[in-house]
C-alpha cells in the first residue's frame, strides 16, 4: 500500500504580542518575530512604522536561526505637541528573498 505525506508547511511570520501600548517619551517595548518554516536561503524582514512615529528596522533569519525569535524594539518619541487622543502607529513588514519555505517545496517563494 503506497503512503504519501503532504507537506503543508507555509512560509510566514509569527509576531507576538499582537499590539504594544507605549507612552510618548516613555519606556520602549518590543515585539518578537520568527519564521514559521525553515528557509532555503537567508530571509531578511524589514519593518516600517508610520503614524505619530517613523522608524524602520531590519532583521535576518538563516536556516540555523529561523525558529529563534528576534526582538524588534519600539521606542516612543517625544515632542512638544500635546495630543488629545492616542496616536496609532501602523507597522508593516515584508520578507524579501527568493528562498523557498523548504528544500522539499519549490512552489512558494518568500515575498
N, C-alpha and C positions, 0 to 999 in steps of 0.2 A: 504494500500500500504506500503510495507516494505521500510525502508530507512536505508542505511548504509553509514558510513563515513570512508573513507580510511585515515589511519594515515600515512602521508608522511614525518614525521619528520625523518631526518637522522642525526646521530651524526657527529659532525665535529667541526672545529675551525674557528673562524673569526679572522684574523690577519690584523692589519692596523697600519701604512701605508704599502704598498707593498714593499717599499725599503727605506733605510736610506743612507745618504751621510755623512760620517764622515771624519775629518781631523786628520792625525796622530798627536797624542799628544794634540788634540783639545778637545772641549766640548763633553760630552756624549749626546746621543739621545736615544729615546725609541720607542718601538712599543707596541701596546696593543693587548691582546688576550682575547677572551671569547668563551664559548661553543655555539653551535647552538641549543642544546636541553637540557632539564633538565635530569641529570643523576640519576640513582637509588642508586649510591654509589659515594664516593669521586673519582674525576678524577685528577690524577697527570700528568702534562705535563712537559717533560724535553726538554730543548733546548741545542744544541751543535753547536758551531761555529768553522769552520775550515778555513784555509787560512792564511792571514797575522796576524790574531788574533785567539787565542784559549781560549775559556771560555765555561762555562756551566751555566745554570740557570734552576730552577725548580719552578713551581707554582702549586697550588692545587685549584681545584674548588669543591664546595659542592652543594647539592640540593638548598641551600639558596643563593649561590653566582655564580651560573652557568652563569647568564646573565650580571654579573658585570665585565667589562673589567679590566684586571690586566696588569700593565705595566712591560715590561722587558727592563731594561736599558743596553745599549751597550756603553762601554767606550773604545775609541780607545787607543791603546798602543802607545808607542814611543820608537824608537831605534836609533842607530847611523848610520843605513844604509839608504842612500838616495835612494828612489825609483824613477825610471824613469817614470813608469806608475802607474796608480791607481791599488790598490790591492783589489781583491774581497774577501769577507768573505761569505762563504756559511753557512746558518743557517738551521739546520734540527731540527724537533720537532717530538715527539712521545707521544701520550697519552697512559698511561699504567694503565689499570684497567680491571676488568671483569664486570663492571657495564654496564647495558643496557641503551639505549638512553632514554627510558621512561618506566614507570611501566606498560604501556599498551603494550609495544613491547618487546619481549624477543629474537628476531631473530638477532639483530645486536649488538654485543658486542663492547665496546670501545677497540680498539687495535691499 
